[in-house]
């Protein structure tokens, strides 16, 4: 399927003060419905290019602070918590680092539960060193990436936007 490219500078109407054509009225109504704002007729007549419409809407819509991907923020929380708890350099803990290699073999279940508590998870699954097949079917959290996705999907486990990458002192 070939999509036509929209030239943001193309002029929609032949004259500045001319009446809006039916197509432009329909476009204005569709735009208003899509963004939830009313565009007065007098303003709509002045919006002669797609760029002007975008600029006008940008000034009227509330600003949204972009805080990044929820899963990425969760991964950096997991990475930092694992680095602190298990005395690791954060950059050595990648999304696909096997957690079984990081958790101390002695009292592994206890360390796993403490990690969940440090991450603020309301519910925390039992640790299972999942095989590749088990990972495919979602059996267990075997890598930091799995833990990050688990946390990002939990409604109560809010990932704060100010979460920073773990640092080693």
C-alpha positions in Angstrom: 0.0 0.0 0.0 1.4 3.4 -1.0 0.6 6.3 1.3 0.5 9.8 -0.1 2.9 12.2 1.6 1.3 15.3 3.1 3.1 18.5 2.1 2.8 20.6 5.3 3.2 23.8 3.3 0.6 23.2 0.7 -2.1 26.0 0.7 -5.6 24.6 1.0 -7.6 27.5 -0.2 -7.0 30.0 -3.0 -7.5 33.1 -1.0 -7.0 34.1 2.6 -10.5 35.5 3.3 -12.5 33.2 1.0 -15.2 30.9 2.4 -14.3 27.4 3.5 -15.1 24.7 1.0 -17.1 21.7 2.1 -14.0 19.5 2.2 -12.3 21.9 4.5 -15.4 22.1 6.7 -15.4 18.3 7.0 -11.7 18.2 7.7 -12.1 20.8 10.4 -15.0 18.9 12.0 -12.9 15.6 11.9 -9.9 17.4 13.4 -12.1 18.8 16.2 -13.5 15.4 16.9 -10.1 13.8 16.9 -8.4 16.2 19.3 -11.5 17.2 21.4 -11.2 20.9 20.7 -13.5 23.3 18.9 -11.9 25.4 16.1 -13.9 28.6 15.6 -14.8 29.3 11.9 -12.8 32.6 11.9 -9.7 30.7 13.1 -10.3 27.8 10.7 -10.4 30.3 7.8 -6.9 31.5 8.7 -5.5 28.0 8.9 -4.5 27.6 5.2 -1.8 24.9 5.5 -1.4 21.6 7.4 1.5 23.1 9.3 -0.7 26.0 10.5 -3.3 23.5 11.8 -0.6 21.6 13.6 0.9 24.7 15.1 -2.6 26.0 16.2 -3.5 22.7 17.9 -0.1 22.5 19.6 -0.8 25.9 21.3 -4.2 24.8 22.4 -3.6 21.2 23.6 -2.3 20.6 27.1 1.4 19.8 27.1 2.4 16.3 28.0 5.7 15.6 29.6 7.3 12.7 27.8 8.8 10.4 30.4 9.9 7.5 28.3 9.0 3.9 28.0 7.5 2.4 31.1 9.4 -0.9 30.5 12.7 0.9 30.0 12.2 2.8 33.3 11.4 -0.5 35.0 14.5 -2.1 33.6 16.7 0.6 35.0 15.1 0.2 38.4 15.7 -3.6 38.2 19.2 -3.1 37.0 20.0 -0.6 39.8 18.4 -2.8 42.5 20.2 -5.9 41.4 23.5 -4.0 41.2 23.1 -2.7 44.7 21.8 -5.9 46.3 24.3 -8.2 44.6 27.3 -5.9 44.4 27.4 -5.8 40.6 28.4 -3.0 38.1 25.1 -1.9 36.6 26.3 -2.0 33.0 27.1 -5.7 33.4 23.4 -6.4 34.0 21.9 -6.4 30.6 18.3 -7.2 29.7 19.2 -10.8 28.9 21.5 -11.5 31.8 20.3 -14.8 33.4 19.1 -13.9 36.9 20.2 -17.3 38.2 23.8 -16.2 37.5 23.2 -13.0 39.6 21.3 -14.4 42.6 23.5 -16.1 45.2 22.9 -19.8 45.2 22.5 -19.9 49.0 19.1 -18.7 50.1 18.2 -17.9 46.4 14.4 -17.7 47.2 15.0 -15.3 50.1 17.2 -13.0 47.9 14.5 -13.1 45.2 11.8 -12.1 47.6 13.9 -9.2 49.0 14.6 -8.0 45.5 10.8 -7.9 44.9 10.3 -6.0 48.1 13.0 -3.5 47.1 11.4 -3.0 43.8 8.1 -2.2 45.5 6.1 -5.0 43.9 2.8 -5.7 45.6 2.8 -9.2 44.2 5.9 -11.1 43.3 6.1 -14.5 41.7 8.3 -17.3 43.0 11.7 -17.5 41.4 12.0 -20.1 38.7 15.0 -20.5 36.6 13.0 -20.8 33.4 14.4 -22.6 30.4 14.1 -21.1 27.0 10.9 -23.0 26.3 9.5 -21.9 29.7 10.4 -18.3 28.9 8.5 -18.5 25.6 5.4 -19.6 27.5 5.9 -17.0 30.3 6.9 -19.4 33.0 9.0 -17.5 35.4 11.1 -14.4 35.3 14.5 -15.5 34.3 16.1 -12.3 33.0 16.0 -8.6 34.0 14.0 -7.9 30.9 11.3 -10.3 32.1 11.2 -8.6 35.5 11.0 -5.1 33.9 8.1 -6.2 31.7 6.4 -7.8 34.7 6.7 -4.6 36.7 5.7 -2.3 33.9 2.4 -4.3 33.5 1.5 -4.2 37.2 -1.0 -1.3 37.9 0.2 -0.9 41.4 3.9 -1.0 40.6 4.2 2.6 39.3 7.5 3.3 37.7 8.4 6.8 38.7 9.5 9.1 35.8 12.6 10.2 37.7 14.0 6.6 38.0 17.6 6.8 37.0 20.0 4.2 35.9 21.7 2.4 38.8 25.1 3.8 39.7 28.0 2.2 41.5 29.7 4.2 44.3 
